[in-house]
Amino acid sequence: MSSRKRPLPADPGADRALRILDEIRRTVRLETRPVALSEEYLRAVRQVECLPENQDGADKTWVERVVRESREHIAGARRIR
């Protein structure tokens, strides 16, 4: 287990899962080397970045409206059993 103090979970199964995750974190090496991106992918990114709507100063007020409407929609959601 980690040397950090962690609150005890109410579920014994959760405690077992946390121990497994700690063991994985200690033993599994993550790849940290750079990822090679294809020229086709880089070209597609450049095309999207060059679109007028993606330029500095472009009107992006629609983003705030969509975020607000999405939050309102989700807030009104009710669980159906």
Secondary structure by P-SEA (a helix, b strand, c coil): cccccccccccaaaaaaaaaaaaaaacccccccbbbbcaaaaaaaaaaaaccccccccccaaaaaaaaaaaaaaaaccccc
